[in-house]
Amino acid sequence: MAVPMEQSLTDFRDELRFHPTTKRIRVSLGQHPVCDTTSAVLVWEPRRVVPTYAVPAADLVAELEPAASQPLPDPMPPFLGPENFAAHSCSGRSFSVRADREVAEAAAFVPDDPDLEGRIVLDFGPTTPFTWLEEDEPVIGHPHDPFKRIDVLRSDRRVVVSHGGQVLADSRRAMALYETSLPTRWYLPRDDVQMDLLQPSTTHTVCAYKGEASYYSLASGAAADVAWYYPEPLHDAARVGDHVCFYAERTDLTVDGAPVPRPVTPWSDADEWLRAGRA
């Protein structure tokens, strides 16, 4: 029986996974280089949404000091995000990384799996102490996943966004952003958004492909972080710069008059996951 690719790619699996890369990967801690390798592998710990890099121990030019792992959440959530690197969902040993006077606490992990023997997984979460280069390009958020990509396409379809019956945006000038395994994201010009119904949030997130996002909540207080925008998008997302995108998971969306069902994604609330049977 055929398996939908989306299901194959998005299942938050309970096994440790890895994939080799031929990219040159360089890692620094403060001003100190700690690794320069062309033999890294991407590693997905069980239930981790995004990968990080495991580098050969022979290419690490820093000291490792034993460290304690943090406990996993209890109960275990349906997925684990890129944050909280020190909590590991597979067996292994945790270490801190020291380079001269710089120390990254519990920022290295050696899995027990024999397929990753001789490799060290390094922290690549949103608050990582390391800086990373793929070839000569800085990378933020998490490594670029070879099984994901984004496309940004101009669209004249009518996109209407509402919340609790109140229209927040109405546009025929959207940019449709298609990202592997995620719902279509409709980025709308600010002139087509009721900006007076929104207020800036203190939330900021980082996407490895799009850059750093800033958020809006509803000015009424009815919902937090319902929309975001990229003030300075990375080159793959340059066309959505300063456009506003609303969470399809948290608002009501119609496209050319057809209601779009709220998707179940890592940004849905826990009740949605339970109703969808994905917890």
N, C-alpha and C positions, 0 to 999 in steps of 0.2 A: 504494500500500500504506500502510495507516495506521501512524502512528508513536506509540508510547506516550508520553504526556505526561511521565512520569518520565524517560524517555530524553532527551527534548527539553530538559528543564530541568536535568538533572544531567550531561550530557556536558560534560567539561572541554575546552571548545573551544579551537582554536588561533587563533581570530581575536579581534580587539579588538571589544568590544561596548559599547553605551551605551544609556541610557534617560533621558529628561528627567523632571524632577520639578517640581511647583509649590510644594513646601514652602519655607518660609523657612529658610535654612541660615546659621548663624552659627558662626564659628571664632575661637578665641582662642589665643594663645601666651603662657603665663603669665598676666599681668594685662592683656595687650595684645590688643584685637580686631584680627584680621587680615583678616576677610572677613564681609560681611553681604549675602546675595544671595537672590533668588527665581528665579534662572536657572541653578541648578546642574544637572548631569547625573550620573547614576550611571555608573560605568565599571568594566567587568570586563576586566582585562588577560588575554591568553591564558593559560589553565590556572589562573587565579585562582578560588578557590572562592567568595569573596564580593566584593562591589563596594566601591569607595570613591567619593568625590565629586570631580568636576572642576568648578571654579568659574571664572567669567569673570575674565580678567586685569584687566578694568576695575574689578572689585569688590574686588580685593586691595589692602589698605592696608599693605603690608609690602615690604621690599626682597628681591629675589632675587639670590643670588650663585651663580655656576656651581659645580657639585660633581660629583664622580665617582660613577658608578653602581657598585654592587657586582656581581660576576659571579654569574650564575645557577648553581645546583647542577649538577654534572657527575658522573654522568649526570642528565639532567632527570627529575624525579619525575613520576608520573602527574598530580599536581595541585600547586598552590602555595597555601599558606594565607595568612591575612592578615598574618602576620609578615614581617619582612625586606622592608619596603617599598622599600628602596634598590636591590633587584635587580629589574630590569624585563624583561618577556618580550616587549616590542615596542620598536620603535625610537623614540628621542626624546632629550630632554636633561634632565639632573637639575640641581636647584638646592637650595641651602640657603635657609632663610627667616629673615630678620632683622627683629625688631620691637623697636626701641630696643636694649637690651642682651641681649635674649633671642635665641638662635639655635637653629633646628631644622636639624640637619645632614642634607643630602640628603633633605629631607622634602617636596620638590615635584618634579613631573615634568611635562614638556610633551611629549605624544606628537606624532609627526610626522604622524599621520593627519589629512587635511584636514577630516573631519567634526568634529574636536575643535579646530579652529583657534581660537586666542584663549582657550583654556581651560587651566587648570592643575590637575593632579591633586595632592591633598594627602594626606599620610600619615594613615591611619585604622586602623593596626594595633593590636595589644594593648598596645604600649608607645609609642604615639604621643605626641609632645610637645604636641599640640594638645588642646584641649577643644572639644566639638561640641554644638550645639543644633539639633534639628529642631523648628521653631516655637519653643516655650518649654520643650521637654523635653530634658534631657541624654540623650545617646546614647553607649553604650560598645561596644567590640569592633569594630563595623563599622556602616555605615549600614543602616537597616531596608530590606530587599529587598522591593519591591512584589510580587514573584512568590512570596513565602513567607508562611506564617502558622502559628500553633500553636493547637491545641485541647487542652484538658485535660478528660477525662471520667472520672467515677467508674465503676469496673467491679467486678463480683462474680465475674469469671472467675478460676479458680485459676492463679496464676503461681508456678512453682517455678524457682529459679535454683540451679545447681550448678557446681562446678569440679572436674575430676578425680574425679568420682563423689561428692563431698561436697556435701550440700545447704547452701546459703548463705542461702536465704530461701524462704518458703512462705506465700503470702498469697491471700486472697479479698477484699482491701480495697485493691486497687491503684488508682492514678490512671494512666490511659493518656494519654500525651502524644503527640499526632499533630503532626508538624512536616513541612511540605512537603519532599519528596524524601529524607526520612530514615526509617529503620525506626521502628516504634512503640517508644516508651520507656516502660517500666513502672516507675513510682515507688511504692515500697512503704513502709508504715509501719514505723518502727524496731522496734516490738514483734514484727513478723513476719520480722525479719532476725536472723541469728545474728551479732550485733555482736561477740561474743568472737572470731570468726574473722577479723575485720578490724582493721586498724590505720591511723591517720591517715597520709596521705601529705603530702609537702611541695608537691605539685602544686596549682596554682590556675589556672583558666581563666575566660575571660569570654565570655558569650553576649549578643548585642545584645537578645535577647528575654526571656532568663531571669535574667540577672545574673551574679554571680561564684560559681563552683562550687569546692567543696573536695572532695578525693578520698580514697579508701580503697584500700589494697593488702591482699592476703591476709597475715594475721599469720604464716603459715607461711613466707612469702617465695617462694611458688610463682608468684606473679603480681603485677605492680605495676599500680596505678591501674585496678582492675577496676570500681570503683563511685564515684559522686559524689553530692553533695547541694547544695542551695542554701540557705544559712543565712538569707539575706535576698533572696528572689526578687523580680524585678520584677513589676508588676501582672499581666502576661499569664500568669505562671506561679505566681501566689500560692497556688494549690491544692496545689502540690507542695512547699511550704515544709517543709524538714527531712525529707522523705521520701528514701529511698535508691534510687538507680537503678543497675543493673548494665549494663555494656557487653554487648550481645548479640553483639558481635564477639569478646569475650574470655572469655565464660562460656557454659554450656549452659542453654538456656531452654526450658521447656515451658509451654504455655498450654492449660488444660483437658485436660492429658494429651498434647497433640500437640507433638512436638519442633518448635522454631522453628529453621530453618537459620541458621547464622551469616551475617549480611549482609556484603557487601563495600562498605565506606564509606571515607571519608578516615581513619577510626580503625582500619582493618584494617592488619595488617602487610603488608610488601611482597610476601611470598610469596603471600598471598591475592590481591593484585592481579594477580600474574603468572598464577596458576591461573585467574583469571576472565577473563584476556585483556584487562585494562583498563589495562595499563601503557603 
